[in-house]
Amino acid sequence: MTFRVLDPTPEKAPPAGQLAPRLATLEGKTIGFISNGKEGTKGFFGHLDRLLREEHGVAKVVMRTKSNYSAPADAHIVVEIKSWDAVISGIGD
């Protein structure tokens, strides 16, 4: 019997992305939350919303939920991201 072992790693690495520029402050900013829709995100994002507003002066928090927890964000959410100053994406397992 022969065993054939396959190597799943790609032949070349994907191009490295760039980090978004860091905000100097969160005060007066709009922060978007993207949830995967699982139950555990509700309480966490609710708590984080309060902290960001009360302790960091965030002006607005926008909460969006993906239609499928295992897929990328829906197209309408991706379009909306452009109007936010920062994005927090989370899972609720």
Beta strands, then each sheet from edge to edge (+ up, - down):
strand 1: 30-35
strand 2: 60-65
strand 3: 86-90
sheet 1: 2+ 1+ 3+
end
